[in-house]
Amino acid sequence: MSLQGKKSRELHQRSQKVTPLGVHSNFRYWGDDDTLVITRGNGAYVWDADGRRYIDYRLAFGPVILGHADPRVNAAVTEAIKGGTLFAMTHPLEIEVAERIVRMTGVEKVRLANSGTEATMHALRIARAYTGREKVLKFEGDYHGFYDYMLFSTASTSLENFGPRENPANFENSKGIPAAIKDLVVNLPYNDLEMLEERLEDIGDQLAAVIVEPTMGNMAGILPRPGWLEKIRELCDRYGIIMIMDEVKTGFRLARGGAQEYFNVRGDLVTYAKSLGNGYPVAAIGGKSKIMDIIAPGSVAHGGTYTGNVPGTAAARATLEIMEKEPIHARLTEIGTRLMKGIDEVLIRRGIAHSLTGHPAMFGFSLGSSKPPLDARDYAGSDESLYEKMMHHLIADGVFPEADGREPWFICTALSEADIAETLEKFDAAAKSVL
């Protein structure tokens, strides 16, 4: 059964004539019969080109935390852009957004960027400059952006390409990455404290940074084991390594102060994007003053024509102000917990072995085993085919999670009790359909 209606198919075919695969991000291509064209969103819903409404749990891969087209955020942007959008000089909105980020997260200084990729890319450059070292350690299944240094052993890597656990491989997730870069990247399994400590005994003095997602944002929201983030913090202090907390997905979603507040572990540098602007393009790098202050002409280069643009900063100011004034995180936790509990009950009733993972604001589940996965290798043992079939049925029925189980279900505050009830009813139907 194709997910495309007549108009979506026509528009996608038209796009394919001028764009590779007909999409502007590879993750949006679901095949020639299932790639949808979305024409609008409002609150918890999106509509495709054929007018079909979906309850949205993709939420643009996480940014839309207040709901699509939130009138408060849109009004703030509309008012701000009446005075222009870009000036190649500082605008007061940039200052206010940086002040809010400092106040809410506890970082000491901030530089704005336009995307999560930009933020982590610049954070890595800052770490290398500060330490005088070149190597970076990341973890299998973690995704840190679309640039050469981080496209190794991500969530898109199949199990056989991770290599043996005792000697993990660096697998390139794209053609066109210079071979020399592979020597500067080290990959280890997520949540393996013993292997991390052993590896850093050998190479700790060579590493500029350890970069980590506080929860695995592209691996069903897998949470850190107790002591995992604390161990990274301890080892980075021991060996003079910069700990980069990649909060592109968790920042302002798990708590007002992000994962640093939620897990009570602080990075040296922290990257933000996604929920910062409720869907507008804005990102940030935050960190300790002594590290951030090496950004300067003749030292560390950072900039961008659109960095600090008025639409993005106006959206960020409005979104952060709402977060500071309203209990939206309690609301996200309440909604997400109810949905997770309902999904668990459906799968138990239908006799489908499963485990739920993640925080209620961004959670996932794997099928085929009741043992929760701790890393990308564990998750690769789940029944991904069954998951995809179930989600295909669910999407066709008007509930829109990502069809790939590695991407979490995201929650927005615009979801209603009726939306949750409809989702669970249709989820039950989807589970029944695949048995």
N, C-alpha and C positions, 0 to 999 in steps of 0.2 A: 504494500500500500504506500503510495507516494504521499509525502507531506505537502507537496506543492499543489496549490490550486491553479486555475488557468492563468490568472493575472500574475501570480508569483513566477510561474514558469516562463511566461512571455518576458517579464522584466529581467529574469535571470539570464535567459538566452540573449537578450539585447545587451546586457552587461558583459557577457562572455566575448562579444565581438570587439570590445575595447579594453578589457581588463583580464589579466590571467585568472582563470577559473571563475571569473565573473564576480570576484570579491576583493576587498582591499585589506584583508587579513586572512591568512590561511585557515585560522580556526573557525572562520565563518562558512567555510565550504563543507557541506555535508553530503556532497554528491549531486549529480545533475537532476535527480528527482526529489531531493529532500532539502535543498538549500532554499530557505524562505527569504522573502523580501518583506521587511517590516516597515509600515508606513507611519505609525505613530505610537506613542505611549502616554498613558495617563494613570497616575497612582500606581496600583499594583498590576496594571494590565498593559499589554501591547496588542496591536492589531496588525495582521498581515495584509498584503495587497489585495487579498480576496475578501477582506472585511471580517475575517475570523478573529475572535478575541481569545487571548490566552492569559491565564494567571502566570505572572513572570517570576521565575526563581533563578533566572540567569542574571537579570538586572545589570546587563552590559558587562558581565564577568565581575560584578561586585560594586561598582561605583555608586549605583543608585540606591542609597540607603534610606532616603526619605520618601521615595516613590518617584515615578516619572513625572516630569514637568511640574515639580513642586511649585505652587504659585508664589510662595515667599521667596524662594531662590530666584525664580524667573523674574519676579518684580524687581529684585535687587540688581540683577544683571541689566534688565531693560533700562532702569534709571541711570545706572553707571555709564552705559555705553552712549548715552546721549551727549556726553562730554568727550567722546573719542575712545579709541580702543588700544592705542599703542603709541608710545612717545620716545622710545630710546633714551629715556631718563626715568628716574624713580617716580612712582605715583604713590600717593598716600595709602591706597589700598594695599600695596605690597608691604608697607610698614605695619599696618594693622594686622594683616594675616600672619606675618612673622611673629608679632607680639602675642597673638592668640595661640599659635602653635607652641611657643615657648611656655606660655602660662599653662596650657593644658597638658603638655607632655613632659615638661621638665628639661628638655634640651636647652642648651645655653645660647646657641646661635643657629640661624636658618638661612639657607639659600633656596630660592624657588626654582622650579623646573617645569617642564610641560607634560611629562609622562613618567611612569614608573621606570621604564628603560633608561631614560635620561638620568633620573635620580640615582639609580644604582651604579650606572656607568661613571658618573662624576664622583660618587662616594668611593668607588674603587680607586680612582685616580688620586683622590685626596689621601687615602690610606697609603698608597705606594709612595707618594711624595713625603708624607710625614715619617714613615718608617725607613725609607731608603731601600726598601725591599720590593721584589716584583711578583712573587708567587701569591696565589689566593687559594684558599680551601673552601669548597662548597660541598653540598650534600646531595646524593643521588635523589632525583625526583623533585628537588627544589628548582623553581624557575625564577630567574631574576631579570628577564628582559631579552629583547631581540638584538643582542650585539655579540660579537665574536667571543669575548672572554667568558660569557656565561652560558652559551649554547652547547654545553657538554653534559651528558647524562641527566637530562631533564625528565619531566613527567612523560614526554613523548618517546622516551627510549624503551625498547622492549627488553624483557628480562635477560635474554641471551646476550644482549650487547652491554650489560653491566659488567660482565666478566666475573671471575671468581670473587666471592665475598672477601677473602683474605688478601686479595690484590685487585681492587676495583679498577675498571678501565675508564678512560675518558672517551666517551662516544660522542662524536660530533652530530648534532641534530640539524645540521644544514651543510650543504655543499658550499664551497667558497670561503671557508674559514682557513686562514693560513696555518700550515702544519706546525710552525714554530710556536704558536700560541698554546698548543696542547701541553708543552713542557712547563708552562707557567700556571697550570690549573691542576689542583688535586681534588679528587672526588672521594668521599667516604659515605657509607650508609648512615642515614638519619637515625638518631636515637641510640647509637652504639657508643656508650661512654668509654668502654674499655679500648675499643679500636681507636677512638679519637685520641685518648691519652697516649697510647703506644705510638701512634703516628707522629704526634707532636713532639714526643721525646726525640724523634729522628730529625724532623724538619722544622720544628717550631721557630728556630732562629732564622729561617728563610722566608717565613710567611709575612706578607704585609697585612693580610686580612683573613678573617674567617667570616664569611657571609652566610646568614641563616634566616630562613623563614620561621618565625616563632610557632606557627602552625603551617602544615604543608598545604599551601593554597592551591596547588594543582594536583593534589594526591588525596582527595576526599576529606581534606581538612584534618589529617592525622595530627594529633596533639603531641607535644613533647613529653617524654617520660619524666617523672619526678626527678629533679636533679640534672636534667639534660642541659637546659639553658644555663643553669648555674655552673655546670662543669665547663661549658664553653667560656663563660665569663672568667672563671678561675684560671683556665689555661691561657687565655689571651693576656691576662695580667702577668702570668708567670713568664711568658716568652716575649712580651712587648709587642703583641699583635693587636691590630685594630679589630674590634668586634663590630661588624655591621649587622644591625637588625633590619632586615628587609620587611618593613611594615606596609608595603604597597597595598596588600589586601587586609591585613589586620588593623592597620592604623585607623583610629576613630571608629572602628567597627566593634571590636571586642570590649572597648571601654573608652571613656573620654580621652584618656591618656594612652590608648592603644594597648598592645601586648606588653609593653614595658610596665604599665600599671597593672595589667591583669595578672602577669606572672611574677611581678616584682623583681625583674632583672633588667638592667640598663645596658644598652649598647654604647659604644664610643661614638658611632655614627648611626643614624636611623633614617630610613627612606620612607616617604609617604606619597600616596597618589590617590587613586580610586575614590574612597568615601570622602576625601577632603573637599570635593566640590560637587557632590551629588550628580556626577555625570559630565560636568564641564571639564575641559582639559587643564589640569593644574596638578603640580606635584611639588615635593619639597625634600631637601636634605637637611637634617638637623644633627647637632652634635655638640661636643665639648668645645668651648671657646679656643683652647690651646691647639686643637686640631683644625677647626674650621678657619681660624685666622691665618692659616698658611695660604688660603686663597687670596691671591694678589697678582697684579701685573708683574711679570718676570719670575713668578713662582708657579703657583698652580692656576691653570686656566679654567675658568668656568663662565659660561654665559649662554646667550641665545637670543635671537631677534624677538621671539615671542615670550621669553621668560618674564613672568610678572604681568602678563597682559591683563587688561581691565576686565574682560568677561570672566576669565578664570579666577582672578582674585576677588571680584565681586561675589561670585558664586561661593568661593571658599569662605569669605567673611560671613555670608548669610548662613551657610551650612554649619560652620563652627559656632556661630551665635546661637542657633537653634539647639545645638548639642549642649552648650553650656547652660542654657535656660530651661530645657525640657528634659524629662527622664526618658529619652529615647532608647538608651541602652537597656534599661529595665524592660521597656516594651519589646525590644528585639529579642531579649532573652526569654520573655514570657511566650511570645508567638512561636519562636523557634523550638522551645522546649515542648510546647503542645504538639507541634508538627512532628518532631522527632518521636515523641511518645506514640502518636497515632500511626506513624509509619512502622514503628516497631511492632505494634499490636497487629497490624494488618499482616505483616510478614510472618509473625508467629502463628496467627490464625490460619494462614495459607500453607504453613509448613515449609517455608523457604528459609534455609539457614542464612544467617546474616549477622553483621555487626555494624553498629553506628559509630561514627567518629566525628570529632570536631566540636566546636563551640556552637551553641544554638543560633548564633547570628550568621554562621557559615559552617554548615555541617555536611557530611556525606555518609554513605553507607556502602558496604561491599556485600556481595552475595556469594553463597557457596560455602561459607564457613562462619562459625560463631566466634572465632578467635579474632579479636581486633588487630588489624595490621599496625605495625610499628614503623614501617619504612616502605620504600617503593618496591623492594623485593617481595615483601609480604603481600602488598596490594596486588602485585602481578599474578599471584596465585588465586585471585578471586575469579568469579564467573562473569567476566566482562560482557560476553555475548548475551547472557540472560539479562543483565542490567540494560544493555542497549535495546533489546527487544521490548522490555517493559517500558522504558522511557519513550520509545517510538510510539507505542500505543497511547501513553499518557499525553504526549504532545499532540497527537492526532485528535485527542479528546478535549484539548483546550487547556492543558496544564503544561507549563513550559520550563522544565529544568534543562540543564545541559544533557544531551544524550550520552556523553562520555562521563562515566562515573568518577573519573579522576577530578573533575571540576565540581566544587561543592555546590550545594543549594544555598543561595543567598536570600536573606530575609530583609524586607523593608518595612518601615513603620506604617505604610499605607495598607498593608494586608489587614483584612477584616476577619471576624469570626466566621462569616459566611464563606469567605475565600478558603479558610482552613478546612471547613467542613466539606466544601466542594472538592478540594484537592484530595482529601482522604477518601472520599467516596469514589473518585475516579482512579485513585491509586489502587484501591481494592479491586476495581474492575480490571486494571492493567495487570495486577498480580494474577488474577484469575485467568486472564487471557493467555498467559505464557505457560501455564501449568499443563 
